[in-house]
């Protein structure tokens, strides 16, 4: 489990999606979007998402970059039995770690799915491929640097390195369950007590007419040292632009002032998150 004595708060996060199948369009990545919402709900600032190939050098470089910048990192993908599943070994190299067969993880796998897969019919080559999934990063000098733990009744382990990086599978159902039920209890005590808020203002103006106001408001926010972010999201087919104002709970008073200013100067009106996500703007005045 994560070190209960951890003192560093979690303010920033990064997500590394590993897999050629995402880059070549074989599958659509949904894990990064799920993680983005997960961080938003926790009040953690997700700073970067990278989608990279199954190449050792690239995995190592990306892991080192993220480790130097962010407090909380998850990786997704590349931990199966095939030749291109090199996440465990590459991340081990990034941290200067060894690999060690995890008997507990292996036994847990046999317990959960041994009745579905006839392992006794495997050739030696197939057995060796299966064992690749249980060669986990290991630090012989520090038993607390690498930890494995589980969520619910799943056999796939969460491998945590340095109380920061968490290695997860790419299968969305497993990724989501391990993140939500496995990692959350360990990170929640270290996330900010504040939460993010979002407000939306919709106006029937082209983005070029909206841009000057938003630029001025964003500059004022930055000068005040606030974390509020202001964005514009056009719905061209409906001839509507939605202004999204995102910030922390303690910045709510300033955010409400920004909403009022945006409505007044753009002739728009405030809409709900549900209306924006559903793109239902039929009531917005012409």
VENNOR-V358090 format. One line per field, one symbol per residue. ss: DSSP state (a for helix, b for strand, c for the rest). phi: phi as a letter, one per 30 degrees, with the letter a starting at -180 (. if undefined). psi: psi as a letter, one per 30 degrees, with the letter a starting at -180 (. if undefined). A space follows every 50 residues. Layout:
BEGIN
ss->???
phi->???
psi->???
END
This chain:
BEGIN
ss->cccccccccbcbbbbbbbcaaaacccccccaaaaaaaaaaaaccbbbbbb bbcccaaaaaaaaaaaaaaccbbbbbccccccccccaaaaaaaacccbbb bcaaaaaaaaaaacccccaaaccaaaaaaaaaaabbbbcccccccbbbbc cccccccbbbbcccbbbbcccaaaaaaaaaaaaaaaaaaabccccbbbbb bbbcccaaaaaaaaaaaaaaaaacccccbbbbbbbaaacbbbbbbbbbaa aaaaaaaaaaaaaaaaccbbbcaaaaaccccccccc
phi->.dddcecddccbbbbccclddddcidbcdcdddddddededdicddcabb cbddbeddddddddddddcbdbbbcbjibcccdcdbdedddedecicccb dcddddddddddbddcbdddcddddddddddedcccebcdcbdcdbbbab bhcdcddcccchhbcbcbdddeddedddddccdedccedcceddbdbbbb bcbdbdddddeeddddddddddddiccdbbbbbdcedchbccccccaced cedddddddddddddcicbdbdddddddhcbdcddd
psi->lkjfgkfkljelllkjjkkffefggelkkfeeeeeeeeeeffgkjjfkkk jllikeeeeeeeeeeeefelfkkklklhgaflfgigeeeeeeeeghllkk kjeeeeeeeeeegfffkifffkleeeeeeefefgjlkkjffjffeklkll kbgkfkljjkkhgekkkllfjeeeeeeeeefeeefffefglkfllklklk kkkikleffeeeeeeeeeeeeeffglgkkklkjkieffhkkkkkjkalef geeeeeeeeeeeeeffhalklleeeeffhjgffkk.
END
